[in-house]
Amino acid sequence: MKRKDFTLIAAAIFVSALASFFISKVLFNSPKNRQQPVEVVNPITADFNKPDSKYFNKDAVNPTKLIQIGENQNTTPFNTKQ
């Protein structure tokens, strides 16, 4: 390649870089594209309201309490050997 070819290639690279820079500024960097609406979320607090007695009865059965029906001495119920 001749020296004239390098100069022509360098000029083409420079012109295309400038053109792409200004075109990208127009297309991608407009203020309208940088604005985005967001939802506002209320902060979480550690305070809880007392539950409604209509739905939560203090005398109801507690489902987290262990219920044992009869006496079972088998500590490994899924093991075939006893």
PyMOL Python script that loads the backbone (N, CA, C, O; Angstrom):
from pymol import cmd

cmd.read_pdbstr("""\
ATOM      1  N   MET A   1       0.845  -1.178   0.000  1.00  0.00           N
ATOM      2  CA  MET A   1       0.000   0.000   0.000  1.00  0.00           C
ATOM      3  C   MET A   1       0.889   1.239   0.000  1.00  0.00           C
ATOM      4  O   MET A   1       1.975   1.273   0.577  1.00  0.00           O
ATOM      5  N   LYS A   2       0.377   2.224  -0.663  1.00  0.00           N
ATOM      6  CA  LYS A   2       1.135   3.469  -0.769  1.00  0.00           C
ATOM      7  C   LYS A   2       0.772   4.400   0.371  1.00  0.00           C
ATOM      8  O   LYS A   2      -0.226   4.197   1.062  1.00  0.00           O
ATOM      9  N   ARG A   3       1.569   5.395   0.557  1.00  0.00           N
ATOM     10  CA  ARG A   3       1.336   6.380   1.621  1.00  0.00           C
ATOM     11  C   ARG A   3       0.021   7.115   1.377  1.00  0.00           C
ATOM     12  O   ARG A   3      -0.660   7.490   2.331  1.00  0.00           O
ATOM     13  N   LYS A   4      -0.335   7.320   0.140  1.00  0.00           N
ATOM     14  CA  LYS A   4      -1.576   8.009  -0.215  1.00  0.00           C
ATOM     15  C   LYS A   4      -2.790   7.170   0.225  1.00  0.00           C
ATOM     16  O   LYS A   4      -3.819   7.723   0.615  1.00  0.00           O
ATOM     17  N   ASP A   5      -2.668   5.854   0.160  1.00  0.00           N
ATOM     18  CA  ASP A   5      -3.761   4.972   0.588  1.00  0.00           C
ATOM     19  C   ASP A   5      -3.979   5.066   2.099  1.00  0.00           C
ATOM     20  O   ASP A   5      -5.120   5.093   2.559  1.00  0.00           O
ATOM     21  N   PHE A   6      -2.894   5.115   2.869  1.00  0.00           N
ATOM     22  CA  PHE A   6      -3.027   5.260   4.325  1.00  0.00           C
ATOM     23  C   PHE A   6      -3.705   6.570   4.684  1.00  0.00           C
ATOM     24  O   PHE A   6      -4.542   6.602   5.586  1.00  0.00           O
ATOM     25  N   THR A   7      -3.367   7.635   4.007  1.00  0.00           N
ATOM     26  CA  THR A   7      -3.974   8.941   4.274  1.00  0.00           C
ATOM     27  C   THR A   7      -5.459   8.911   3.952  1.00  0.00           C
ATOM     28  O   THR A   7      -6.263   9.457   4.708  1.00  0.00           O
ATOM     29  N   LEU A   8      -5.835   8.289   2.855  1.00  0.00           N
ATOM     30  CA  LEU A   8      -7.241   8.191   2.469  1.00  0.00           C
ATOM     31  C   LEU A   8      -8.020   7.347   3.480  1.00  0.00           C
ATOM     32  O   LEU A   8      -9.141   7.704   3.845  1.00  0.00           O
ATOM     33  N   ILE A   9      -7.443   6.240   3.933  1.00  0.00           N
ATOM     34  CA  ILE A   9      -8.107   5.390   4.938  1.00  0.00           C
ATOM     35  C   ILE A   9      -8.240   6.125   6.264  1.00  0.00           C
ATOM     36  O   ILE A   9      -9.292   6.044   6.898  1.00  0.00           O
ATOM     37  N   ALA A  10      -7.212   6.837   6.702  1.00  0.00           N
ATOM     38  CA  ALA A  10      -7.271   7.599   7.947  1.00  0.00           C
ATOM     39  C   ALA A  10      -8.321   8.698   7.860  1.00  0.00           C
ATOM     40  O   ALA A  10      -9.047   8.929   8.827  1.00  0.00           O
ATOM     41  N   ALA A  11      -8.417   9.384   6.714  1.00  0.00           N
ATOM     42  CA  ALA A  11      -9.432  10.431   6.542  1.00  0.00           C
ATOM     43  C   ALA A  11     -10.830   9.828   6.581  1.00  0.00           C
ATOM     44  O   ALA A  11     -11.733  10.424   7.168  1.00  0.00           O
ATOM     45  N   ALA A  12     -11.029   8.672   5.977  1.00  0.00           N
ATOM     46  CA  ALA A  12     -12.338   8.019   5.982  1.00  0.00           C
ATOM     47  C   ALA A  12     -12.724   7.596   7.396  1.00  0.00           C
ATOM     48  O   ALA A  12     -13.881   7.732   7.793  1.00  0.00           O
ATOM     49  N   ILE A  13     -11.762   7.085   8.150  1.00  0.00           N
ATOM     50  CA  ILE A  13     -12.033   6.699   9.543  1.00  0.00           C
ATOM     51  C   ILE A  13     -12.398   7.920  10.380  1.00  0.00           C
ATOM     52  O   ILE A  13     -13.320   7.860  11.193  1.00  0.00           O
ATOM     53  N   PHE A  14     -11.687   9.016  10.190  1.00  0.00           N
ATOM     54  CA  PHE A  14     -11.950  10.232  10.952  1.00  0.00           C
ATOM     55  C   PHE A  14     -13.331  10.791  10.631  1.00  0.00           C
ATOM     56  O   PHE A  14     -14.072  11.159  11.542  1.00  0.00           O
ATOM     57  N   VAL A  15     -13.685  10.859   9.365  1.00  0.00           N
ATOM     58  CA  VAL A  15     -14.993  11.396   8.958  1.00  0.00           C
ATOM     59  C   VAL A  15     -16.116  10.495   9.453  1.00  0.00           C
ATOM     60  O   VAL A  15     -17.130  10.993   9.943  1.00  0.00           O
ATOM     61  N   SER A  16     -15.958   9.182   9.338  1.00  0.00           N
ATOM     62  CA  SER A  16     -17.012   8.280   9.805  1.00  0.00           C
ATOM     63  C   SER A  16     -17.149   8.324  11.329  1.00  0.00           C
ATOM     64  O   SER A  16     -18.259   8.188  11.845  1.00  0.00           O
ATOM     65  N   ALA A  17     -16.047   8.509  12.056  1.00  0.00           N
ATOM     66  CA  ALA A  17     -16.113   8.620  13.514  1.00  0.00           C
ATOM     67  C   ALA A  17     -16.856   9.879  13.923  1.00  0.00           C
ATOM     68  O   ALA A  17     -17.696   9.837  14.822  1.00  0.00           O
ATOM     69  N   LEU A  18     -16.559  10.993  13.279  1.00  0.00           N
ATOM     70  CA  LEU A  18     -17.272  12.235  13.584  1.00  0.00           C
ATOM     71  C   LEU A  18     -18.757  12.115  13.251  1.00  0.00           C
ATOM     72  O   LEU A  18     -19.606  12.544  14.033  1.00  0.00           O
ATOM     73  N   ALA A  19     -19.069  11.539  12.103  1.00  0.00           N
ATOM     74  CA  ALA A  19     -20.472  11.390  11.704  1.00  0.00           C
ATOM     75  C   ALA A  19     -21.217  10.489  12.686  1.00  0.00           C
ATOM     76  O   ALA A  19     -22.332  10.818  13.093  1.00  0.00           O
ATOM     77  N   SER A  20     -20.632   9.373  13.070  1.00  0.00           N
ATOM     78  CA  SER A  20     -21.308   8.473  14.010  1.00  0.00           C
ATOM     79  C   SER A  20     -21.452   9.108  15.389  1.00  0.00           C
ATOM     80  O   SER A  20     -22.441   8.857  16.077  1.00  0.00           O
ATOM     81  N   PHE A  21     -20.490   9.920  15.806  1.00  0.00           N
ATOM     82  CA  PHE A  21     -20.588  10.597  17.100  1.00  0.00           C
ATOM     83  C   PHE A  21     -21.773  11.551  17.124  1.00  0.00           C
ATOM     84  O   PHE A  21     -22.564  11.522  18.067  1.00  0.00           O
ATOM     85  N   PHE A  22     -21.911  12.395  16.108  1.00  0.00           N
ATOM     86  CA  PHE A  22     -23.005  13.368  16.094  1.00  0.00           C
ATOM     87  C   PHE A  22     -24.357  12.705  15.852  1.00  0.00           C
ATOM     88  O   PHE A  22     -25.361  13.136  16.418  1.00  0.00           O
ATOM     89  N   ILE A  23     -24.399  11.685  15.038  1.00  0.00           N
ATOM     90  CA  ILE A  23     -25.667  10.977  14.823  1.00  0.00           C
ATOM     91  C   ILE A  23     -26.099  10.261  16.102  1.00  0.00           C
ATOM     92  O   ILE A  23     -27.288  10.252  16.422  1.00  0.00           O
ATOM     93  N   SER A  24     -25.177   9.671  16.830  1.00  0.00           N
ATOM     94  CA  SER A  24     -25.540   9.009  18.077  1.00  0.00           C
ATOM     95  C   SER A  24     -25.996  10.006  19.135  1.00  0.00           C
ATOM     96  O   SER A  24     -26.874   9.689  19.937  1.00  0.00           O
ATOM     97  N   LYS A  25     -25.418  11.200  19.152  1.00  0.00           N
ATOM     98  CA  LYS A  25     -25.871  12.239  20.083  1.00  0.00           C
ATOM     99  C   LYS A  25     -27.326  12.590  19.818  1.00  0.00           C
ATOM    100  O   LYS A  25     -28.103  12.773  20.755  1.00  0.00           O
ATOM    101  N   VAL A  26     -27.696  12.685  18.559  1.00  0.00           N
ATOM    102  CA  VAL A  26     -29.069  13.054  18.201  1.00  0.00           C
ATOM    103  C   VAL A  26     -30.032  11.910  18.523  1.00  0.00           C
ATOM    104  O   VAL A  26     -31.122  12.150  19.041  1.00  0.00           O
ATOM    105  N   LEU A  27     -29.649  10.695  18.228  1.00  0.00           N
ATOM    106  CA  LEU A  27     -30.565   9.564  18.399  1.00  0.00           C
ATOM    107  C   LEU A  27     -30.679   9.072  19.834  1.00  0.00           C
ATOM    108  O   LEU A  27     -31.789   8.825  20.307  1.00  0.00           O
ATOM    109  N   PHE A  28     -29.570   8.924  20.534  1.00  0.00           N
ATOM    110  CA  PHE A  28     -29.589   8.230  21.819  1.00  0.00           C
ATOM    111  C   PHE A  28     -29.482   9.121  23.051  1.00  0.00           C
ATOM    112  O   PHE A  28     -29.768   8.653  24.153  1.00  0.00           O
ATOM    113  N   ASN A  29     -29.093  10.351  22.918  1.00  0.00           N
ATOM    114  CA  ASN A  29     -28.806  11.170  24.087  1.00  0.00           C
ATOM    115  C   ASN A  29     -29.785  12.325  24.242  1.00  0.00           C
ATOM    116  O   ASN A  29     -29.430  13.363  24.800  1.00  0.00           O
ATOM    117  N   SER A  30     -31.003  12.161  23.761  1.00  0.00           N
ATOM    118  CA  SER A  30     -31.962  13.249  23.910  1.00  0.00           C
ATOM    119  C   SER A  30     -32.502  13.253  25.344  1.00  0.00           C
ATOM    120  O   SER A  30     -32.623  12.189  25.951  1.00  0.00           O
ATOM    121  N   PRO A  31     -32.823  14.407  25.887  1.00  0.00           N
ATOM    122  CA  PRO A  31     -33.343  14.462  27.266  1.00  0.00           C
ATOM    123  C   PRO A  31     -34.639  13.670  27.430  1.00  0.00           C
ATOM    124  O   PRO A  31     -34.923  13.167  28.517  1.00  0.00           O
ATOM    125  N   LYS A  32     -35.413  13.557  26.377  1.00  0.00           N
ATOM    126  CA  LYS A  32     -36.662  12.808  26.458  1.00  0.00           C
ATOM    127  C   LYS A  32     -36.392  11.327  26.732  1.00  0.00           C
ATOM    128  O   LYS A  32     -37.189  10.681  27.412  1.00  0.00           O
ATOM    129  N   ASN A  33     -35.303  10.780  26.226  1.00  0.00           N
ATOM    130  CA  ASN A  33     -34.970   9.373  26.449  1.00  0.00           C
ATOM    131  C   ASN A  33     -34.378   9.125  27.826  1.00  0.00           C
ATOM    132  O   ASN A  33     -34.372   7.984  28.290  1.00  0.00           O
ATOM    133  N   ARG A  34     -33.885  10.152  28.488  1.00  0.00           N
ATOM    134  CA  ARG A  34     -33.265   9.971  29.805  1.00  0.00           C
ATOM    135  C   ARG A  34     -34.264  10.072  30.945  1.00  0.00           C
ATOM    136  O   ARG A  34     -33.923   9.733  32.078  1.00  0.00           O
ATOM    137  N   GLN A  35     -35.475  10.521  30.691  1.00  0.00           N
ATOM    138  CA  GLN A  35     -36.500  10.682  31.720  1.00  0.00           C
ATOM    139  C   GLN A  35     -37.333   9.408  31.796  1.00  0.00           C
ATOM    140  O   GLN A  35     -37.800   8.907  30.773  1.00  0.00           O
ATOM    141  N   GLN A  36     -37.521   8.882  33.005  1.00  0.00           N
ATOM    142  CA  GLN A  36     -38.294   7.666  33.180  1.00  0.00           C
ATOM    143  C   GLN A  36     -39.179   7.820  34.415  1.00  0.00           C
ATOM    144  O   GLN A  36     -38.660   8.087  35.499  1.00  0.00           O
ATOM    145  N   PRO A  37     -40.496   7.662  34.286  1.00  0.00           N
ATOM    146  CA  PRO A  37     -41.365   7.770  35.472  1.00  0.00           C
ATOM    147  C   PRO A  37     -41.231   6.519  36.348  1.00  0.00           C
ATOM    148  O   PRO A  37     -41.072   5.410  35.837  1.00  0.00           O
ATOM    149  N   VAL A  38     -41.296   6.707  37.657  1.00  0.00           N
ATOM    150  CA  VAL A  38     -41.198   5.591  38.599  1.00  0.00           C
ATOM    151  C   VAL A  38     -42.313   5.687  39.626  1.00  0.00           C
ATOM    152  O   VAL A  38     -42.857   6.763  39.872  1.00  0.00           O
ATOM    153  N   GLU A  39     -42.645   4.556  40.220  1.00  0.00           N
ATOM    154  CA  GLU A  39     -43.644   4.538  41.281  1.00  0.00           C
ATOM    155  C   GLU A  39     -42.988   4.913  42.607  1.00  0.00           C
ATOM    156  O   GLU A  39     -41.825   4.593  42.851  1.00  0.00           O
ATOM    157  N   VAL A  40     -43.748   5.592  43.451  1.00  0.00           N
ATOM    158  CA  VAL A  40     -43.259   5.941  44.779  1.00  0.00           C
ATOM    159  C   VAL A  40     -43.797   4.904  45.755  1.00  0.00           C
ATOM    160  O   VAL A  40     -45.003   4.660  45.813  1.00  0.00           O
ATOM    161  N   VAL A  41     -42.904   4.301  46.514  1.00  0.00           N
ATOM    162  CA  VAL A  41     -43.269   3.242  47.444  1.00  0.00           C
ATOM    163  C   VAL A  41     -43.210   3.792  48.867  1.00  0.00           C
ATOM    164  O   VAL A  41     -42.267   4.491  49.238  1.00  0.00           O
ATOM    165  N   ASN A  42     -44.232   3.466  49.655  1.00  0.00           N
ATOM    166  CA  ASN A  42     -44.244   3.892  51.057  1.00  0.00           C
ATOM    167  C   ASN A  42     -43.218   3.089  51.844  1.00  0.00           C
ATOM    168  O   ASN A  42     -43.032   1.903  51.572  1.00  0.00           O
ATOM    169  N   PRO A  43     -42.554   3.701  52.806  1.00  0.00           N
ATOM    170  CA  PRO A  43     -41.557   2.956  53.589  1.00  0.00           C
ATOM    171  C   PRO A  43     -42.217   1.900  54.472  1.00  0.00           C
ATOM    172  O   PRO A  43     -43.359   2.056  54.904  1.00  0.00           O
ATOM    173  N   ILE A  44     -41.483   0.833  54.729  1.00  0.00           N
ATOM    174  CA  ILE A  44     -41.973  -0.258  55.573  1.00  0.00           C
ATOM    175  C   ILE A  44     -41.676   0.081  57.024  1.00  0.00           C
ATOM    176  O   ILE A  44     -40.574   0.520  57.353  1.00  0.00           O
ATOM    177  N   THR A  45     -42.661  -0.125  57.892  1.00  0.00           N
ATOM    178  CA  THR A  45     -42.473   0.145  59.316  1.00  0.00           C
ATOM    179  C   THR A  45     -42.597  -1.157  60.094  1.00  0.00           C
ATOM    180  O   THR A  45     -43.090  -2.157  59.571  1.00  0.00           O
ATOM    181  N   ALA A  46     -42.155  -1.142  61.328  1.00  0.00           N
ATOM    182  CA  ALA A  46     -42.227  -2.320  62.189  1.00  0.00           C
ATOM    183  C   ALA A  46     -43.526  -2.368  62.980  1.00  0.00           C
ATOM    184  O   ALA A  46     -43.730  -3.299  63.759  1.00  0.00           O
ATOM    185  N   ASP A  47     -44.391  -1.409  62.804  1.00  0.00           N
ATOM    186  CA  ASP A  47     -45.656  -1.368  63.540  1.00  0.00           C
ATOM    187  C   ASP A  47     -46.716  -2.183  62.813  1.00  0.00           C
ATOM    188  O   ASP A  47     -46.863  -2.087  61.595  1.00  0.00           O
ATOM    189  N   PHE A  48     -47.463  -2.997  63.583  1.00  0.00           N
ATOM    190  CA  PHE A  48     -48.549  -3.787  63.034  1.00  0.00           C
ATOM    191  C   PHE A  48     -49.835  -3.424  63.749  1.00  0.00           C
ATOM    192  O   PHE A  48     -49.860  -3.240  64.966  1.00  0.00           O
ATOM    193  N   ASN A  49     -50.891  -3.327  62.979  1.00  0.00           N
ATOM    194  CA  ASN A  49     -52.204  -3.111  63.579  1.00  0.00           C
ATOM    195  C   ASN A  49     -52.703  -4.420  64.163  1.00  0.00           C
ATOM    196  O   ASN A  49     -52.336  -5.497  63.693  1.00  0.00           O
ATOM    197  N   LYS A  50     -53.546  -4.328  65.193  1.00  0.00           N
ATOM    198  CA  LYS A  50     -54.117  -5.518  65.791  1.00  0.00           C
ATOM    199  C   LYS A  50     -55.059  -6.155  64.770  1.00  0.00           C
ATOM    200  O   LYS A  50     -55.859  -5.451  64.155  1.00  0.00           O
ATOM    201  N   PRO A  51     -54.978  -7.489  64.577  1.00  0.00           N
ATOM    202  CA  PRO A  51     -55.845  -8.120  63.579  1.00  0.00           C
ATOM    203  C   PRO A  51     -57.308  -8.037  63.971  1.00  0.00           C
ATOM    204  O   PRO A  51     -57.653  -7.976  65.151  1.00  0.00           O
ATOM    205  N   ASP A  52     -58.147  -8.035  62.969  1.00  0.00           N
ATOM    206  CA  ASP A  52     -59.588  -7.932  63.174  1.00  0.00           C
ATOM    207  C   ASP A  52     -60.096  -9.194  63.868  1.00  0.00           C
ATOM    208  O   ASP A  52     -59.792 -10.302  63.426  1.00  0.00           O
ATOM    209  N   SER A  53     -60.859  -9.043  64.940  1.00  0.00           N
ATOM    210  CA  SER A  53     -61.364 -10.197  65.686  1.00  0.00           C
ATOM    211  C   SER A  53     -62.422 -10.952  64.878  1.00  0.00           C
ATOM    212  O   SER A  53     -62.765 -12.083  65.222  1.00  0.00           O
ATOM    213  N   LYS A  54     -62.927 -10.357  63.839  1.00  0.00           N
ATOM    214  CA  LYS A  54     -63.885 -11.039  62.967  1.00  0.00           C
ATOM    215  C   LYS A  54     -63.205 -12.211  62.253  1.00  0.00           C
ATOM    216  O   LYS A  54     -63.835 -13.243  62.020  1.00  0.00           O
ATOM    217  N   TYR A  55     -61.944 -12.061  61.910  1.00  0.00           N
ATOM    218  CA  TYR A  55     -61.217 -13.094  61.179  1.00  0.00           C
ATOM    219  C   TYR A  55     -60.268 -13.898  62.065  1.00  0.00           C
ATOM    220  O   TYR A  55     -60.020 -15.071  61.783  1.00  0.00           O
ATOM    221  N   PHE A  56     -59.735 -13.299  63.127  1.00  0.00           N
ATOM    222  CA  PHE A  56     -58.758 -13.962  63.984  1.00  0.00           C
ATOM    223  C   PHE A  56     -59.343 -14.125  65.382  1.00  0.00           C
ATOM    224  O   PHE A  56     -59.483 -13.156  66.128  1.00  0.00           O
ATOM    225  N   ASN A  57     -59.677 -15.348  65.718  1.00  0.00           N
ATOM    226  CA  ASN A  57     -60.264 -15.665  67.014  1.00  0.00           C
ATOM    227  C   ASN A  57     -59.146 -16.114  67.943  1.00  0.00           C
ATOM    228  O   ASN A  57     -58.337 -16.964  67.572  1.00  0.00           O
ATOM    229  N   LYS A  58     -59.092 -15.551  69.150  1.00  0.00           N
ATOM    230  CA  LYS A  58     -58.025 -15.925  70.079  1.00  0.00           C
ATOM    231  C   LYS A  58     -58.193 -17.343  70.611  1.00  0.00           C
ATOM    232  O   LYS A  58     -57.228 -17.919  71.112  1.00  0.00           O
ATOM    233  N   ASP A  59     -59.397 -17.928  70.517  1.00  0.00           N
ATOM    234  CA  ASP A  59     -59.645 -19.285  71.001  1.00  0.00           C
ATOM    235  C   ASP A  59     -59.576 -20.318  69.877  1.00  0.00           C
ATOM    236  O   ASP A  59     -59.942 -21.474  70.093  1.00  0.00           O
ATOM    237  N   ALA A  60     -59.126 -19.941  68.707  1.00  0.00           N
ATOM    238  CA  ALA A  60     -59.074 -20.863  67.577  1.00  0.00           C
ATOM    239  C   ALA A  60     -57.934 -21.872  67.747  1.00  0.00           C
ATOM    240  O   ALA A  60     -57.049 -21.678  68.580  1.00  0.00           O
ATOM    241  N   VAL A  61     -57.958 -22.936  66.964  1.00  0.00           N
ATOM    242  CA  VAL A  61     -56.925 -23.961  67.014  1.00  0.00           C
ATOM    243  C   VAL A  61     -55.648 -23.390  66.417  1.00  0.00           C
ATOM    244  O   VAL A  61     -55.678 -22.745  65.369  1.00  0.00           O
ATOM    245  N   ASN A  62     -54.544 -23.625  67.076  1.00  0.00           N
ATOM    246  CA  ASN A  62     -53.254 -23.154  66.597  1.00  0.00           C
ATOM    247  C   ASN A  62     -52.681 -24.203  65.638  1.00  0.00           C
ATOM    248  O   ASN A  62     -52.325 -25.293  66.086  1.00  0.00           O
ATOM    249  N   PRO A  63     -52.579 -23.915  64.335  1.00  0.00           N
ATOM    250  CA  PRO A  63     -52.105 -24.938  63.397  1.00  0.00           C
ATOM    251  C   PRO A  63     -50.613 -25.240  63.528  1.00  0.00           C
ATOM    252  O   PRO A  63     -50.135 -26.220  62.957  1.00  0.00           O
ATOM    253  N   THR A  64     -49.878 -24.426  64.261  1.00  0.00           N
ATOM    254  CA  THR A  64     -48.445 -24.688  64.417  1.00  0.00           C
ATOM    255  C   THR A  64     -48.143 -25.576  65.613  1.00  0.00           C
ATOM    256  O   THR A  64     -47.001 -25.996  65.798  1.00  0.00           O
ATOM    257  N   LYS A  65     -49.155 -25.867  66.429  1.00  0.00           N
ATOM    258  CA  LYS A  65     -48.954 -26.703  67.605  1.00  0.00           C
ATOM    259  C   LYS A  65     -48.908 -28.171  67.195  1.00  0.00           C
ATOM    260  O   LYS A  65     -49.723 -28.618  66.388  1.00  0.00           O
ATOM    261  N   LEU A  66     -47.953 -28.926  67.752  1.00  0.00           N
ATOM    262  CA  LEU A  66     -47.796 -30.341  67.449  1.00  0.00           C
ATOM    263  C   LEU A  66     -48.963 -31.125  68.042  1.00  0.00           C
ATOM    264  O   LEU A  66     -49.264 -31.008  69.229  1.00  0.00           O
ATOM    265  N   ILE A  67     -49.602 -31.911  67.212  1.00  0.00           N
ATOM    266  CA  ILE A  67     -50.730 -32.737  67.656  1.00  0.00           C
ATOM    267  C   ILE A  67     -50.319 -34.196  67.533  1.00  0.00           C
ATOM    268  O   ILE A  67     -49.940 -34.648  66.453  1.00  0.00           O
ATOM    269  N   GLN A  68     -50.392 -34.933  68.636  1.00  0.00           N
ATOM    270  CA  GLN A  68     -50.024 -36.349  68.624  1.00  0.00           C
ATOM    271  C   GLN A  68     -51.270 -37.167  68.880  1.00  0.00           C
ATOM    272  O   GLN A  68     -51.987 -36.947  69.857  1.00  0.00           O
ATOM    273  N   ILE A  69     -51.523 -38.124  67.983  1.00  0.00           N
ATOM    274  CA  ILE A  69     -52.683 -38.993  68.121  1.00  0.00           C
ATOM    275  C   ILE A  69     -52.166 -40.360  68.544  1.00  0.00           C
ATOM    276  O   ILE A  69     -51.465 -41.028  67.784  1.00  0.00           O
ATOM    277  N   GLY A  70     -52.512 -40.772  69.755  1.00  0.00           N
ATOM    278  CA  GLY A  70     -52.068 -42.066  70.271  1.00  0.00           C
ATOM    279  C   GLY A  70     -50.598 -42.028  70.664  1.00  0.00           C
ATOM    280  O   GLY A  70     -49.918 -41.009  70.541  1.00  0.00           O
ATOM    281  N   GLU A  71     -50.134 -43.181  71.142  1.00  0.00           N
ATOM    282  CA  GLU A  71     -48.739 -43.278  71.548  1.00  0.00           C
ATOM    283  C   GLU A  71     -47.973 -44.067  70.498  1.00  0.00           C
ATOM    284  O   GLU A  71     -48.366 -45.175  70.135  1.00  0.00           O
ATOM    285  N   ASN A  72     -46.899 -43.504  70.022  1.00  0.00           N
ATOM    286  CA  ASN A  72     -46.077 -44.167  69.022  1.00  0.00           C
ATOM    287  C   ASN A  72     -44.634 -44.080  69.480  1.00  0.00           C
ATOM    288  O   ASN A  72     -44.086 -42.989  69.635  1.00  0.00           O
ATOM    289  N   GLN A  73     -44.025 -45.227  69.693  1.00  0.00           N
ATOM    290  CA  GLN A  73     -42.652 -45.276  70.163  1.00  0.00           C
ATOM    291  C   GLN A  73     -41.641 -45.343  69.011  1.00  0.00           C
ATOM    292  O   GLN A  73     -40.434 -45.294  69.248  1.00  0.00           O
ATOM    293  N   ASN A  74     -42.119 -45.452  67.781  1.00  0.00           N
ATOM    294  CA  ASN A  74     -41.241 -45.574  66.622  1.00  0.00           C
ATOM    295  C   ASN A  74     -40.693 -44.178  66.275  1.00  0.00           C
ATOM    296  O   ASN A  74     -41.442 -43.299  65.848  1.00  0.00           O
ATOM    297  N   THR A  75     -39.393 -43.989  66.462  1.00  0.00           N
ATOM    298  CA  THR A  75     -38.802 -42.668  66.184  1.00  0.00           C
ATOM    299  C   THR A  75     -38.401 -42.524  64.729  1.00  0.00           C
ATOM    300  O   THR A  75     -38.125 -41.414  64.274  1.00  0.00           O
ATOM    301  N   THR A  76     -38.363 -43.634  63.983  1.00  0.00           N
ATOM    302  CA  THR A  76     -38.048 -43.588  62.549  1.00  0.00           C
ATOM    303  C   THR A  76     -39.188 -44.240  61.790  1.00  0.00           C
ATOM    304  O   THR A  76     -39.101 -45.426  61.471  1.00  0.00           O
ATOM    305  N   PRO A  77     -40.245 -43.516  61.490  1.00  0.00           N
ATOM    306  CA  PRO A  77     -41.437 -44.124  60.896  1.00  0.00           C
ATOM    307  C   PRO A  77     -41.239 -44.579  59.454  1.00  0.00           C
ATOM    308  O   PRO A  77     -41.981 -45.443  58.986  1.00  0.00           O
ATOM    309  N   PHE A  78     -40.282 -44.039  58.749  1.00  0.00           N
ATOM    310  CA  PHE A  78     -40.095 -44.409  57.357  1.00  0.00           C
ATOM    311  C   PHE A  78     -39.024 -45.480  57.162  1.00  0.00           C
ATOM    312  O   PHE A  78     -38.701 -45.849  56.033  1.00  0.00           O
ATOM    313  N   ASN A  79     -38.491 -45.964  58.248  1.00  0.00           N
ATOM    314  CA  ASN A  79     -37.514 -47.028  58.209  1.00  0.00           C
ATOM    315  C   ASN A  79     -38.228 -48.364  58.353  1.00  0.00           C
ATOM    316  O   ASN A  79     -39.051 -48.512  59.256  1.00  0.00           O
ATOM    317  N   THR A  80     -37.942 -49.350  57.490  1.00  0.00           N
ATOM    318  CA  THR A  80     -38.651 -50.622  57.546  1.00  0.00           C
ATOM    319  C   THR A  80     -38.245 -51.479  58.730  1.00  0.00           C
ATOM    320  O   THR A  80     -39.011 -52.345  59.153  1.00  0.00           O
ATOM    321  N   LYS A  81     -37.063 -51.257  59.269  1.00  0.00           N
ATOM    322  CA  LYS A  81     -36.588 -52.021  60.433  1.00  0.00           C
ATOM    323  C   LYS A  81     -37.000 -51.297  61.697  1.00  0.00           C
ATOM    324  O   LYS A  81     -36.832 -50.083  61.815  1.00  0.00           O
ATOM    325  N   GLN A  82     -37.547 -52.061  62.655  1.00  0.00           N
ATOM    326  CA  GLN A  82     -37.927 -51.420  63.912  1.00  0.00           C
ATOM    327  C   GLN A  82     -37.111 -51.918  65.063  1.00  0.00           C
ATOM    328  O   GLN A  82     -37.306 -51.477  66.195  1.00  0.00           O
TER     329      GLN A  82
END
""", "prot")
cmd.dss("prot")
cmd.show_as("cartoon", "prot")
cmd.util.cbc("prot")
cmd.orient("prot")
